[in-house]
């Protein structure tokens, strides 16, 4: 009697994209930007940041992205939160950093618009699913109490 080997299903290799995002805080508010029309997730509100390029540390990547997107020179603080999410067959790793200080006034160089909002307003905003599913963790990282919406 011949033994048959169990057939192995080959898992599709997922492409992972490392992304950084910054928490800029001023007067108990945080800075969010609305994604431009020609980008994926157009119209959604997000924290400023972007992809880490080869050879960059996450902190260097965030400082570069904040310069490109907002026109500011930023001092990056500590890592506050790291999460993963997948959009179909692409996975993203998001590293959220505190931005300690910056020089210059943030300008919407990449986003449709920028807004300083209270963290609680994130619950009512259209935000990427990757952020929505970890909103409670984002609040904790920002040092904001989590209150369930009524």
HELIX and SHEET records of a PDB file:
HELIX    1   1 UNK A   58  UNK A   70  1                                  13    
HELIX    2   2 UNK A  119  UNK A  123  5                                   5    
HELIX    3   3 UNK A  129  UNK A  132  1                                   4    
HELIX    4   4 UNK A  135  UNK A  142  1                                   8    
SHEET    1   A 4 UNK A  49  UNK A  51  0                                        
SHEET    2   A 4 UNK A  15  UNK A  23 -1                                        
SHEET    3   A 4 UNK A  90  UNK A 103  1                                        
SHEET    4   A 4 UNK A  73  UNK A  87 -1                                        
SHEET    1   B 3 UNK A  25  UNK A  26  0                                        
SHEET    2   B 3 UNK A  29  UNK A  34 -1                                        
SHEET    3   B 3 UNK A  45  UNK A  46 -1                                        
SHEET    1   C 3 UNK A  25  UNK A  26  0                                        
SHEET    2   C 3 UNK A  29  UNK A  34 -1                                        
SHEET    3   C 3 UNK A 114  UNK A 118 -1                                        
END                                                                             
